[in-house]
Amino acid sequence: MKRIWSETLTVLALAFLAAFSWPAFVTEIDPQTQKNLDYVQWISWIAFAVDLLIGLIAADKKIKFLTHHPLEVITVLLPFLRPLRLLRVISFGTLVIQKVAVGRQFAITLKVFLASILLAYIAAVQITITERGVEGSNIKNFGDGLWWAITTVTTVGYGDRFPTTSTGRLLAVCLMLVGISLMGVITASVAAWFVKMSQDESPNSNEH
């Protein structure tokens, strides 16, 4: 039952991302479609709220449980803080990665890499929705937003695409900070892998 519920949360998180992404690919959305997209997002939020509540009730040390599940807590609380919607989207999106169980040490690098891609995608969607209709903006479609997000999360920053609104700049700051951290983890993991290869080969080389 627990596995089914976990898989349900994963599906709902993906459904949330799809509903959130839709406006970035469609310029005009009719009212009924917008209502359906809102329903999907709220159903997803309710499911994660129930999951957090169940875990909190079952936990012996409730404060400790909350401190050990910050993403779940943020996901549930931020929908009520409309100006912080951007942070809710980022935290909700990362739950997709958190809910998928992969391996052990390899899984850490893989999850970090996938998290980087996911964050870049979410940022591309958000920046496209935010900047597309603004006069003087140079991000007019999802392709522009995706290019900006990738160059920002990898800390390359070509500067040919950049946000002009306050929300867009806030997103850029968040993405740069997270991107630096994620790229640092990936770089350290790859370096550790090369060091391990070198250590594994050294006894063989000594024998010759």
Long-range contacts (C-beta under 8 A, 24 or more apart in sequence): 5-51, 6-99, 8-47, 9-47, 9-48, 9-51, 9-95, 9-99, 10-96, 10-99, 10-100, 12-43, 12-44, 12-47, 12-48, 13-44, 13-48, 13-92, 13-93, 13-95, 13-96, 13-99, 14-96, 15-40, 15-43, 15-44, 16-40, 16-41, 16-44, 16-45, 16-92, 17-93, 17-96, 17-122, 19-44, 20-89, 20-122, 20-125, 21-121, 21-125, 23-125, 23-129, 24-124, 24-125, 24-128, 24-129, 24-142, 24-145, 25-142, 27-132, 44-92, 45-75, 45-76, 45-79, 45-92, 48-72, 48-75, 48-76, 48-92, 48-95, 49-76, 52-76, 71-95, 71-98, 86-126, 86-167, 86-170, 86-171, 86-174, 87-174, 89-122, 89-126, 90-119, 90-122, 90-123, 90-174, 90-178, 93-118, 93-119, 93-122, 94-118, 94-119, 108-185, 108-189, 109-185, 109-186, 109-189, 109-190, 112-182, 112-185, 112-186, 112-189, 113-186, 115-182, 116-153, 116-154, 116-179, 116-182, 116-183, 116-186, 119-149, 119-153, 119-175, 119-178, 119-179, 119-182, 120-146, 120-149, 120-150, 120-152, 120-153, 120-175, 121-146, 121-149, 123-149, 123-152, 123-153, 123-171, 123-175, 124-148, 124-149, 124-150, 126-171, 127-163, 127-168, 127-171, 130-163, 130-165, 130-167, 130-168, 130-171, 131-163, 131-164, 131-165, 131-168, 134-164, 134-165, 136-164, 137-163, 137-164, 137-165, 138-162, 138-164, 139-163, 139-168, 149-175, 152-176, 152-179, 153-178, 153-179, 153-182, 153-183, 154-179, 154-183, 155-179, 155-180, 155-183
